[in-house]
Amino acid sequence: MNIKIEKLIKPHLLKMKVYEPVDPPEVLAKKAGIKKEQIIKLNGNENPYGGSKKAIQALENTPLHIYPDPLQRKIRTSLSQYTNLPTENIIAGAGSDELIDLIFRLFISYGDNIIDFDPTFAMYGFCARIAGASIIKVPRDSNFEIDIEGLQKNITDKTKIIFVSSPNNPTGNICTKDQVLSLLNTGKLIVIDEAYYEFSGYSVAELVNKHENLVILRTMSKWAGLAGLRIGYALANPILINHLIDIKSPYNVNIAAEVALLASLEDSENLMKNVQLIINERNRMFTMLKKLKNIKPYPSYGNYILCELAEGKAKLVMNQLAENGVFLRYFNNERLKNFFRIAIGTPYQTDIVISYINKFLNKL
Ligand SMILES: Cc1ncc(COP(=O)(O)O)c(C=O)c1O
């Protein structure tokens, strides 16, 4: 029997516009024709100082043959101390990416819509496409601030979730508490993605027990350097948290991620020293970029800086850097076609990236 398997796949998933992830170091090194150790990877907003030494030590003694705790008791207790919120307000996921996906499963039916503020993190739109929901993109203004009036004009009965990344990836600006309060007044589910919270020091987490329609997303990927282990968490009111727990896969957070999170939170003082180094470096890089001609850096509260170049230059400069083993992030987005995003690395990496940008920018 000759089965055409695609006839059985959900029609809306047959022609997926996929998420464009970043390649791992060995693939990038091969592209540049250099050794893995030589590349400068500034395309994933990763932590250049890696994870906590305590986390790495803890992983060595982790028993791998036992399933992790489905109710994440130790994780939630430890995060409760870190966030100053009760354990009932907390759920962990395999990266905050998994939590975004779970939120879609809980709230979105085929044909619903979600709203985000363009440009922003591509994962919201990606999950919407998988769910068969449409994405309404309300454009950010010229400083990339969110447009609440524009939002209000676009809300319909089918709108279920409004997503805001704060600091916004890739533009770097935050959504203020007043803006969040106006969003909450829409009565829709408001997801404030604080993946870069530790670099901004700005949070609206204290609102979760006053507003049932608020979810805060956080991650251990950035400040704690655990991107490879995939662990993030959500803060929300206990009713919503319990529904998310009910639908998650039972052992969603693996044992290595659990152990690393616990050790990292015990070592948070040291990790925050690395965060401070990254913030210092962000400020230094911003000042250096400002001095260059033909490139405009945008102020950032994250561990990255978005830069605007003259028409047609961004991709060319980025490609030249890639040929020299320095990888930045370019976006397949009309509004950002003349931009790239640089993750903040070590001082040594900053010096190299700036000198290459300077060299190529003025040659092209
Ligand atoms: C705004 C934002 N949210 C979430 C994530 C994903 O984080 P995680 O590694 O926890 O899945 C990222 C990663 O780049 C991000 O930029």
Ligand as a Chemical Component Dictionary entry (heavy atoms), coordinates in Angstrom:
data_LIG
# 
_chem_comp.id                   LIG 
_chem_comp.type                 NON-POLYMER 
_chem_comp.pdbx_formal_charge   0 
_chem_comp.three_letter_code    LIG 
# 
loop_
_chem_comp_atom.comp_id 
_chem_comp_atom.atom_id 
_chem_comp_atom.alt_atom_id 
_chem_comp_atom.type_symbol 
_chem_comp_atom.charge 
_chem_comp_atom.model_Cartn_x 
_chem_comp_atom.model_Cartn_y 
_chem_comp_atom.model_Cartn_z 
_chem_comp_atom.pdbx_ordinal 
LIG C1 C1 C 0 12.625 36.789 25.423 1  
LIG C2 C2 C 0 13.037 35.368 25.563 2  
LIG N1 N1 N 0 12.221 34.503 26.171 3  
LIG C3 C3 C 0 12.546 33.217 26.312 4  
LIG C4 C4 C 0 13.741 32.722 25.814 5  
LIG C5 C5 C 0 14.001 31.262 25.910 6  
LIG O1 O1 O 0 14.600 30.935 27.089 7  
LIG P1 P1 P 0 14.855 29.438 27.474 8  
LIG O2 O2 O 0 16.265 29.149 27.160 9  
LIG O3 O3 O 0 14.569 29.402 28.951 10 
LIG O4 O4 O 0 13.895 28.575 26.716 11 
LIG C6 C6 C 0 14.619 33.573 25.171 12 
LIG C7 C7 C 0 15.868 33.047 24.620 13 
LIG O5 O5 O 0 16.590 33.642 23.877 14 
LIG C8 C8 C 0 14.251 34.929 25.026 15 
LIG O6 O6 O 0 15.050 35.787 24.386 16 
# 
loop_
_chem_comp_bond.comp_id 
_chem_comp_bond.atom_id_1 
_chem_comp_bond.atom_id_2 
_chem_comp_bond.value_order 
_chem_comp_bond.pdbx_ordinal 
LIG C1 C2 SING 1  
LIG C2 N1 SING 2  
LIG C2 C8 DOUB 3  
LIG N1 C3 DOUB 4  
LIG C3 C4 SING 5  
LIG C4 C5 SING 6  
LIG C4 C6 DOUB 7  
LIG C5 O1 SING 8  
LIG O1 P1 SING 9  
LIG P1 O2 DOUB 10 
LIG P1 O3 SING 11 
LIG P1 O4 SING 12 
LIG C6 C7 SING 13 
LIG C6 C8 SING 14 
LIG C7 O5 DOUB 15 
LIG C8 O6 SING 16 
# 
